[in-house]
Amino acid sequence: MRNPSRTASVAIVLVALFWGCGAKLGRPPIECTYRKSLLGAGNILRLENQSHAALGGLRVEVRSADGDVIYEQAQLGSFEILEVGWKKLNGFEIPDDAVVVIRADGFLLPLRVELAASE
């Protein structure tokens, strides 16, 4: 049987720890779109920082049946655009059905984007 006061205490401690570390409860303010690669194969991810503050510790995970690959960048400036494709992923071609997970320092939740298969 659960103890309601203990559960509430644990929740309060966790929230205090995250706020004390300066972490935000939301997702990074990034707009993620994609397009077909003009040179090479696969898709190109277009990541745009939608905030006035730079984002640190940017981590882009591409997951697909072909495998998983990670691209990391130290910082994405205010309203800066970053394109990630096969060249930055050391030849890994982002397939049409990939799932992209984007994380940034200071945000608890990742941004998750599912690419739609081409018609």
C-alpha positions as CSV (number, residue, x, y, z in Angstrom):
1,M,0.0,0.0,0.0
2,R,1.3,3.4,-0.9
3,N,1.9,6.1,1.6
4,P,0.3,9.4,0.2
5,S,2.4,11.7,2.3
6,R,5.6,9.9,1.3
7,T,4.7,10.1,-2.4
8,A,4.0,13.8,-2.0
9,S,7.3,14.3,-0.2
10,V,9.3,12.6,-2.9
11,A,7.6,14.6,-5.6
12,I,8.4,17.9,-3.8
13,V,12.0,16.9,-3.4
14,L,12.3,16.0,-7.1
15,V,10.7,19.3,-8.2
16,A,13.0,21.3,-5.8
17,L,16.1,19.5,-7.2
18,F,15.2,20.2,-10.8
19,W,14.3,23.8,-10.1
20,G,17.5,24.2,-8.0
21,C,19.5,23.0,-11.0
22,G,17.8,25.5,-13.2
23,A,16.1,22.9,-15.4
24,K,12.9,23.7,-17.1
25,L,10.0,21.3,-17.2
26,G,9.3,21.7,-20.9
27,R,11.0,20.8,-24.2
28,P,13.8,22.8,-25.9
29,P,12.3,25.7,-28.0
30,I,13.4,24.2,-31.3
31,E,11.4,24.0,-34.5
32,C,12.4,20.8,-36.4
33,T,11.5,20.4,-40.1
34,Y,13.0,18.2,-42.8
35,R,13.5,17.9,-46.5
36,K,15.0,15.5,-49.0
37,S,18.8,15.9,-49.5
38,L,19.7,17.8,-52.7
39,L,23.2,16.2,-52.8
40,G,23.5,12.7,-51.4
41,A,20.7,10.6,-50.1
42,G,18.2,10.6,-47.2
43,N,16.7,13.6,-45.4
44,I,18.1,16.8,-44.0
45,L,16.9,18.0,-40.6
46,R,16.5,21.7,-40.2
47,L,16.6,22.8,-36.5
48,E,15.8,26.4,-35.6
49,N,16.3,27.8,-32.1
50,Q,13.0,29.7,-31.4
51,S,14.3,31.6,-28.4
52,H,16.3,34.7,-27.6
53,A,18.8,32.6,-25.6
54,A,21.4,30.2,-26.9
55,L,20.9,26.5,-26.2
56,G,23.8,24.5,-24.9
57,G,24.5,20.8,-25.1
58,L,22.4,20.2,-28.2
59,R,22.0,16.4,-28.8
60,V,20.2,15.0,-31.9
61,E,19.4,11.3,-31.9
62,V,18.2,9.7,-35.1
63,R,16.5,6.3,-34.6
64,S,15.5,4.0,-37.4
65,A,15.4,0.4,-38.5
66,D,18.8,1.1,-40.2
67,G,20.4,1.9,-36.8
68,D,20.8,4.8,-34.4
69,V,23.1,7.7,-34.7
70,I,23.8,10.8,-32.5
71,Y,25.0,14.3,-33.5
72,E,26.1,16.7,-30.8
73,Q,26.8,20.4,-30.9
74,A,28.0,22.5,-28.0
75,Q,25.7,25.4,-28.7
76,L,22.9,26.7,-31.0
77,G,22.7,30.4,-30.9
78,S,19.6,32.6,-30.6
79,F,17.3,32.0,-33.6
80,E,20.2,30.1,-35.3
81,I,19.5,27.4,-37.8
82,L,21.3,24.1,-37.9
83,E,21.0,21.5,-40.7
84,V,21.9,17.9,-40.0
85,G,22.2,15.3,-42.7
86,W,24.3,12.5,-44.0
87,K,27.5,14.6,-44.1
88,K,27.3,15.6,-40.4
89,L,26.2,12.1,-39.5
90,N,29.3,10.5,-41.1
91,G,27.5,9.0,-44.1
92,F,24.4,7.9,-42.2
93,E,21.4,8.6,-44.4
94,I,18.3,9.7,-42.4
95,P,15.4,7.5,-43.7
96,D,11.8,8.6,-44.3
97,D,10.5,6.8,-41.2
98,A,13.1,7.9,-38.7
99,V,12.3,9.2,-35.2
100,V,14.4,12.2,-34.1
101,V,14.9,13.0,-30.4
102,I,16.4,16.4,-29.6
103,R,17.7,17.3,-26.2
104,A,19.3,20.5,-24.8
105,D,20.9,21.4,-21.5
106,G,18.4,22.8,-19.0
107,F,15.3,21.1,-20.4
108,L,13.9,18.0,-18.7
109,L,11.8,16.7,-21.7
110,P,13.2,15.9,-25.1
111,L,11.6,17.1,-28.4
112,R,10.4,14.1,-30.4
113,V,9.8,14.3,-34.1
114,E,8.6,11.4,-36.3
115,L,9.4,11.8,-40.0
116,A,6.5,10.8,-42.2
117,A,7.2,8.2,-45.0
118,S,7.3,9.7,-48.5
119,E,4.2,9.2,-50.7
